[in-house]
Amino acid sequence: MIKTLALAISLGLSLFLATAGSASAAPLRLVVLGDSLSAGYGLGPGEGFTDQLQKALAAKGLDVTVVNAGVSGDTAAGGLARLDWSVDPDAEAVIVELGANDMLRGFDPDQPRQALDAILTRLGERKLPVLLAGMRAAPNLGPDYAKRFDGLYPDLAAKHGAMLYPFFLDGVAAEQDLLLADGMHPNAAGIAVIVEKILPAVEDLVAQAKR
């Protein structure tokens, strides 16, 4: 009788601990450090990049909270200045989407290179897996500028061992039906295209964060 009771208590305790552990498992926290392209500029609730990405990940069976740490108008240096509070201590993975405003303002590519280098260095010190989302220079800036600007993303990804998504606006840039009236920012349909294209890379990032 005593042995039977002890066995029942032991089995009950094991079941309780397993259930409690499962219930307390928190979603993986993925922070998107970016500018207006990822912040959801001009879009309604649920239409922005982080919202659509979280929904797409959930559809894949991945329990991920995607945190919107985008600030419209931010340069790479701006992202660096707010890095510590934008990428909070609970972050487990990061997408870095910065540099477009540096390019649009015609900044020397060395400026976003240095800022992104510092961002990746600091995230590396925190042992956070990173997906670096690249940008491409506008054609009117000329081939020399484009070579220096476009090349900084693969260079930095290789230097820091970060994952690289070559062009955040792939499939959307210059497609007027996928852009807002300003011709620059993606509309909700454009964001859906971005999410569809970047999703495999984000799935790899999530898998890396779970190791």
C-alpha positions as CSV (number, residue, x, y, z in Angstrom):
1,M,0.0,0.0,0.0
2,I,2.8,2.4,1.0
3,K,4.8,1.5,-2.1
4,T,1.7,2.0,-4.3
5,L,1.0,5.4,-2.8
6,A,4.6,6.5,-3.2
7,L,4.6,5.5,-6.8
8,A,1.3,7.4,-7.4
9,I,2.8,10.5,-5.8
10,S,6.0,10.2,-7.8
11,L,4.1,9.8,-11.1
12,G,1.8,12.7,-10.2
13,L,4.8,14.9,-9.4
14,S,6.5,14.0,-12.6
15,L,3.4,14.8,-14.6
16,F,3.0,18.1,-12.8
17,L,6.6,19.2,-13.5
18,A,6.4,18.2,-17.1
19,T,3.1,20.2,-17.6
20,A,4.4,23.2,-15.7
21,G,7.6,23.2,-17.8
22,S,5.6,23.1,-21.0
23,A,3.2,25.8,-19.8
24,S,6.0,28.1,-18.8
25,A,7.9,27.9,-22.1
26,A,8.1,31.4,-23.4
27,P,8.1,32.4,-27.1
28,L,11.4,33.1,-28.6
29,R,12.0,36.9,-28.7
30,L,13.2,38.2,-32.0
31,V,14.0,41.9,-32.2
32,V,14.0,43.8,-35.6
33,L,16.3,46.8,-35.3
34,G,15.5,48.9,-38.3
35,D,14.2,52.0,-39.9
36,S,10.8,52.9,-41.6
37,L,11.0,49.9,-43.9
38,S,10.6,47.5,-41.0
39,A,8.8,49.9,-38.6
40,G,5.6,49.9,-40.6
41,Y,5.6,53.5,-41.9
42,G,2.2,54.4,-43.4
43,L,0.6,51.1,-42.5
44,G,-2.2,50.0,-40.3
45,P,-2.3,47.6,-37.4
46,G,-1.2,44.1,-38.4
47,E,0.1,45.3,-41.8
48,G,3.7,46.1,-40.9
49,F,6.8,43.8,-41.3
50,T,7.0,42.6,-37.7
51,D,3.3,41.8,-37.5
52,Q,3.2,39.9,-40.8
53,L,6.5,38.1,-40.0
54,Q,5.2,36.9,-36.6
55,K,2.0,35.6,-38.3
56,A,4.1,33.8,-41.0
57,L,6.3,32.2,-38.4
58,A,3.2,31.1,-36.4
59,A,1.9,29.5,-39.6
60,K,5.1,27.5,-39.7
61,G,4.5,26.3,-36.2
62,L,7.1,28.6,-34.6
63,D,6.3,30.3,-31.4
64,V,8.1,33.6,-31.9
65,T,7.4,37.1,-30.6
66,V,8.7,39.6,-33.2
67,V,9.5,42.9,-31.6
68,N,9.3,46.1,-33.6
69,A,12.4,48.2,-32.8
70,G,12.2,50.2,-36.0
71,V,12.4,54.0,-36.0
72,S,11.4,55.9,-39.2
73,G,14.2,58.0,-40.5
74,D,16.9,56.2,-38.5
75,T,20.4,55.9,-40.0
76,A,22.8,53.1,-39.1
77,A,24.4,55.5,-36.5
78,G,21.0,56.2,-35.0
79,G,20.4,52.4,-34.6
80,L,23.8,52.1,-32.9
81,A,23.0,55.0,-30.5
82,R,19.8,53.3,-29.3
83,L,21.1,49.7,-29.5
84,D,21.3,48.9,-25.8
85,W,17.7,49.8,-25.1
86,S,16.2,48.8,-28.4
87,V,17.6,45.3,-28.2
88,D,16.5,44.5,-24.7
89,P,18.2,41.9,-22.4
90,D,15.5,39.3,-23.2
91,A,16.3,39.4,-26.9
92,E,17.3,36.0,-28.3
93,A,17.9,36.9,-32.0
94,V,18.1,40.1,-34.0
95,I,17.3,41.2,-37.6
96,V,19.3,44.3,-38.4
97,E,17.7,46.4,-41.2
98,L,19.5,49.7,-41.4
99,G,21.4,51.8,-44.0
100,A,18.7,52.9,-46.4
101,N,18.5,56.4,-45.0
102,D,22.3,56.7,-45.1
103,M,22.1,55.9,-48.8
104,L,19.2,58.2,-49.5
105,R,21.1,61.1,-47.8
106,G,24.2,60.4,-49.9
107,F,26.3,59.6,-46.8
108,D,29.8,58.2,-47.5
109,P,29.3,54.4,-47.3
110,D,32.1,54.3,-44.7
111,Q,29.6,55.9,-42.2
112,P,27.0,53.1,-42.3
113,R,29.8,50.6,-42.5
114,Q,31.4,51.8,-39.3
115,A,28.0,52.0,-37.5
116,L,26.9,48.5,-38.6
117,D,30.3,47.1,-37.8
118,A,29.9,48.4,-34.2
119,I,26.3,47.1,-34.0
120,L,27.3,43.6,-35.1
121,T,30.3,43.7,-32.7
122,R,28.2,44.5,-29.7
123,L,25.5,41.9,-30.6
124,G,28.3,39.4,-31.1
125,E,29.6,40.1,-27.6
126,R,26.1,39.3,-26.4
127,K,26.2,36.0,-28.3
128,L,23.0,36.9,-30.2
129,P,22.5,35.3,-33.7
130,V,21.9,38.1,-36.3
131,L,20.4,38.3,-39.7
132,L,21.7,41.3,-41.5
133,A,19.3,42.7,-44.1
134,G,21.1,44.4,-47.0
135,M,20.2,47.4,-49.0
136,R,21.2,48.6,-52.5
137,A,22.1,52.0,-53.6
138,A,19.8,54.0,-55.9
139,P,21.0,54.0,-59.5
140,N,21.3,57.8,-59.6
141,L,24.2,57.6,-57.1
142,G,26.4,56.0,-59.7
143,P,28.3,52.7,-60.0
144,D,31.2,53.7,-57.7
145,Y,28.9,54.6,-54.9
146,A,26.8,51.5,-55.5
147,K,29.9,49.2,-55.4
148,R,31.0,50.6,-52.0
149,F,27.6,50.8,-50.5
150,D,26.2,47.5,-51.7
151,G,29.4,45.7,-50.8
152,L,29.4,46.7,-47.1
153,Y,26.7,44.2,-46.2
154,P,28.3,41.0,-47.4
155,D,31.6,42.2,-46.1
156,L,30.2,42.8,-42.6
157,A,28.2,39.6,-42.5
158,A,31.3,37.6,-43.4
159,K,33.4,39.5,-40.9
160,H,31.0,38.8,-38.0
161,G,29.7,35.5,-39.0
162,A,26.2,36.9,-39.3
163,M,23.5,35.6,-41.6
164,L,22.9,37.8,-44.7
165,Y,19.7,38.5,-46.6
166,P,21.1,40.4,-49.5
167,F,18.3,42.9,-50.3
168,F,15.5,43.7,-47.9
169,L,13.3,45.1,-50.7
170,D,13.9,42.2,-53.1
171,G,10.8,41.9,-55.4
172,V,9.3,45.1,-54.1
173,A,11.7,48.0,-55.1
174,A,10.4,49.9,-58.1
175,E,7.1,47.9,-58.2
176,Q,4.6,50.7,-57.9
177,D,1.7,48.4,-57.0
178,L,3.7,47.2,-54.0
179,L,4.6,50.6,-52.7
180,L,2.9,53.5,-51.0
181,A,2.2,56.7,-52.9
182,D,5.7,58.0,-52.1
183,G,7.2,55.3,-54.3
184,M,9.7,54.3,-51.6
185,H,7.9,52.5,-48.7
186,P,6.2,49.1,-49.2
187,N,2.5,48.9,-48.8
188,A,0.8,46.0,-47.0
189,A,1.0,43.8,-50.2
190,G,4.7,44.8,-50.5
191,I,5.4,43.8,-47.0
192,A,3.7,40.4,-47.7
193,V,6.2,39.9,-50.6
194,I,9.1,40.8,-48.3
195,V,8.0,38.4,-45.6
196,E,7.5,35.6,-48.1
197,K,11.0,36.0,-49.5
198,I,12.9,36.6,-46.2
199,L,11.0,33.9,-44.2
200,P,13.4,31.0,-45.0
201,A,16.3,33.0,-43.7
202,V,14.3,34.0,-40.6
203,E,13.5,30.3,-40.0
204,D,17.2,29.6,-40.1
205,L,17.8,32.4,-37.6
206,V,15.2,31.1,-35.2
207,A,16.7,27.6,-35.5
208,Q,20.2,29.0,-34.7
209,A,18.8,30.9,-31.7
210,K,17.3,27.7,-30.3
211,R,20.6,25.7,-30.4
